[in-house]
Structures are given as C-alpha cells and as structure tokens.
Amino acid sequence: ERFLEDAIKSVLCQTTGRIELILSDDASTDDSLAIAQRLRQGDDRVNIIAADARAGPGAARNLALDAARGDWVSIIDSDDLVHPARTERLIDRADRLGVDIIADDLVCFGANTGRTLLGPKKLTEPWRPTPADFLQAEMASPPIPVGYLKPIIHRRTLNDIRYRTDMSVGEDFDFLFRLLLAGAKMAVLAEGYYLYRRHPGSISHRLGEEDAAGMVRSVDDLMATGPAALSDLLAARRRMHLSALNFARLVRLLKSRRVGAAIQLMARHPGLARPLLRSARESVRRRLPVPRQDTAKLDLLISASTAEADGYEPVAIPGGTDCWPLAEVSRLVEKAGRAPSILRAHGRAGLEALGYCPGWQQADLIAPEDGWTTCERQRIASLPWPVTMR
C-alpha cells in the first residue's frame, strides 16, 4: 500500500504509445484497492480486477494474464519502479534479437542499494539462457536468483502456461522455466531499467514450511515431465529445496521448544547446522542498534557536464540517453535513493537520469540548447513527481 501509487505512476509514464495497466487485487485488506480506484479515474488505460477471496500471487497474476489484450505482457511488483523508457526499449530489443521473452537487470534501491541482481554475471552483451542455464544460475556460488527477473513476454508465447497457484514463493522461476522448456527464446540485457525496492520485510523473509513444500512440489512435477537431460540439475534443485524445508521444520520445532525433536532432525540432517548458525548470527545482528540513517534533505545536481554546482551535490552521469553502464546507473540510484531530494538535471541526459531517481520533492530540468521536442515535453509532464522545466 505504501508504495503502490508510485509504482502505478511509474508504469503510466511509459514512453511506449499504447499501454494497458491491469491491477490485480488479491482481496487485500488495506487501502490498495481504494488507491487503485482513485488513480483509475479519468484514465482508460487502467483496469482493476478484484478477487473475492485471497488465493495467492499466482492466482492474482493468472487473472491479469487472462484479461490482458496487448501483444506483450509483464509483471511489475507493487512496491517497485520502472524507468519511463523501459517498455519501449525492451520490446525494441526483443524485436531486434528475435526473442519471445526479454528481460533487463534489476537495480536495487532502499536497503542493499547500489547493487544489481545479475552483478555477479558481469554481463557485457545479451545473455540467452537455456533451461539448464536457469537451473545452474540459481545453484551457482554466489547464487543468482534469476526467478526475480521481471521479463516482458510476448503473449502468444504463453499459450496455456500460467503461474502455479499452490506456491507462495518461487512461482516466478517456475513460470519462466516452464516457458523456456516449451521452447520460448529469451534474452537478458546488460542494461537495467527496473528499480527493485529492497526493504527490511523483503530482506528478512524466511521460508516457511508451506513455502518450501510448494517449491519441492514444483520440482517434483518438473522432474516427472521435463527432459531427461535436465534430471541431474533438477535433482540438485530438489535437494536444495528439501534442505530449506527441513530447516523450516527445525525452526518450527525450536520455536515450540521441542528440543528433542529438533536434535533428532539435526542428527538426520547434519547439514542444518550451518544455516542454523547463520540464522543465529543474523538474529544477533538484528538486535544490535541500527545506525541512524541521514534523512536530511539531499540536493543533487545531475549533469553530464561540469555545470556549476551552486550548493548542490554534483552527480556525474554519462552523456547520451540510452544503454548507460549499469555501474553508473547503480551509483545514480544509490545517490538519489537516500532521501526525498531536490534535483537539478541538465538536458536530455538529465531527463534520462530522472527515470532512475526513485522519488523526489522537486526537480528542476534545464532544457538543452535546442529546446525540448513535443514528445519530450509530454514525457516530462507524465513523470510521477513534480518537475519544473527551465
């Protein structure tokens, strides 16, 4: 609820000509539905689907997929943000690469800001993953959770493939993996236009027994129907999920003070000692005093040139308006994501940069020497937060 309005506005300011936003409400008990209804007023691009009873993320997404009318579909989480040019650029890349599924890197902000999801892969060109690549990525060291990717998918590719409704965690990986098994061609760009919000709730989440059991069921079904060439990788993934299931059982036993049963479980699965020790360390760390974050107003000057700072903190950005290096994007997101800011951005590169800033109090946008085009003025007017053109 807290971030929903910003997420909706970031989708509605996409530069692509035609867009449909489907808000699938899984019988929420907060004000999410009221926020969605308010933002829908006067905007026929917005469609709301409200479930009568809570059925989980997979069911909510399936309702939206069934209702979608566009050629391309994508899932955006309700607390994340997307760059205004994301949809247009990714679909253009998909057409040029000849793929059915296109994804970009996720740039983290909030907690663990300044990182990207695929950072360990060090991509320099589009990655075309196979089903085996997907399995190997999640079991690599360090693991790369490719199931977190937010791809744009050509709707014809879906056929009758939908999200599992018996999973509350891992349903994204399962859905995307089954699309790849069905023959869909995918590319992942060495670019990042999706701003992934990390906050304490997302970081501290621990798998419950039912969460882990759903992931085991998913792999069991894949092993029963998937190609024999993937059997070893799927078996390894099943062992990984079984370990998570056993650890969830151990946590439940310890919380209920059933020490004897917990000891017996650890005797059968000695590998549980390592995650238990790690969990204990994290618990101690959470009890330590948290350093107070500096929430003072942060004024940034965003420019590709050496413009006069005039009391602003300068943030250098690349020239041009496309394909910025992910390291530069992450640095900008980290700076702009510290606190609601007063921003001054210069020219077309400055306009591009505003798409990576996760919120501000006021932005002054300095026009290029040849002025703004009509399309650029429309793009500026649709930005989610206040902008003054200078």
C-alpha positions, 0 to 999 in steps of 0.5 A, a space after each residue: 500500500 505504501 508504495 503502490 501509487 508510485 509504482 502505478 505512476 511509474 508504469 503510466 509514464 511509459 514512453 511506449 504509445 499504447 499501454 494497458 495497466 491491469 491491477 490485480 487485487 488479491 482481496 487485500 485488506 488495506 487501502 490498495 484497492 481504494 488507491 487503485 480506484 482513485 488513480 483509475 479515474 479519468 484514465 482508460 488505460 487502467 483496469 482493476 480486477 478484484 478477487 473475492 477471496 485471497 488465493 495467492 500471487 499466482 492466482 492474482 497474476 493468472 487473472 491479469 494474464 487472462 484479461 490482458 489484450 496487448 501483444 506483450 505482457 509483464 509483471 511489475 511488483 507493487 512496491 517497485 519502479 520502472 524507468 519511463 523508457 523501459 517498455 519501449 526499449 525492451 520490446 525494441 530489443 526483443 524485436 531486434 534479437 528475435 526473442 519471445 521473452 526479454 528481460 533487463 537487470 534489476 537495480 536495487 534501491 532502499 536497503 542493499 542499494 547500489 547493487 544489481 541482481 545479475 552483478 555477479 554475471 558481469 554481463 557485457 552483451 545479451 545473455 540467452 539462457 537455456 533451461 539448464 542455464 536457469 537451473 545452474 544460475 540459481 545453484 551457482 556460488 554466489 547464487 543468482 536468483 534469476 526467478 526475480 527477473 521481471 521479463 516482458 513476454 510476448 503473449 502468444 508465447 504463453 499459450 496455456 502456461 500460467 503461474 502455479 497457484 499452490 506456491 507462495 514463493 518461487 512461482 516466478 522461476 517456475 513460470 519462466 522455466 516452464 516457458 523456456 522448456 516449451 521452447 520460448 527464446 529469451 534474452 537478458 540485457 546488460 542494461 537495467 531499467 527496473 528499480 527493485 525496492 529492497 526493504 527490511 520485510 523483503 530482506 528478512 523473509 524466511 521460508 516457511 514450511 508451506 513455502 518450501 513444500 510448494 517449491 519441492 512440489 514444483 520440482 517434483 512435477 518438473 522432474 516427472 515431465 521435463 527432459 531427461 537431460 535436465 534430471 541431474 540439475 533438477 535433482 540438485 534443485 530438489 535437494 536444495 529445496 528439501 534442505 530449506 524445508 527441513 530447516 523450516 521444520 527445525 525452526 518450527 520445532 525450536 520455536 515450540 521448544 521441542 528440543 528433542 525433536 529438533 536434535 533428532 532432525 539435526 542428527 538426520 540432517 547434519 547439514 542444518 547446522 550451518 544455516 542454523 548458525 547463520 540464522 543465529 548470527 543474523 538474529 544477533 545482528 538484528 538486535 544490535 542498534 541500527 545506525 541512524 540513517 541521514 534523512 536530511 534533505 539531499 540536493 543533487 545536481 545531475 549533469 553530464 557536464 561540469 555545470 556549476 554546482 551552486 550548493 548542490 551535490 554534483 552527480 556525474 552521469 554519462 552523456 547520451 540517453 540510452 544503454 548507460 553502464 549499469 555501474 553508473 546507473 547503480 551509483 545514480 540510484 544509490 545517490 538519489 535513493 537516500 532521501 526525498 531530494 531536490 534535483 537539478 538535471 541538465 538536458 536530455 541526459 538529465 531527463 534520462 537520469 530522472 527515470 532512475 531517481 526513485 522519488 523526489 520533492 522537486 526537480 528542476 530540468 534545464 532544457 538543452 540548447 535546442 529546446 525540448 521536442 513535443 514528445 519530450 515535453 509530454 514525457 516530462 509532464 507524465 513523470 510521477 513527481 513534480 518537475 519544473 522545466 527551465 
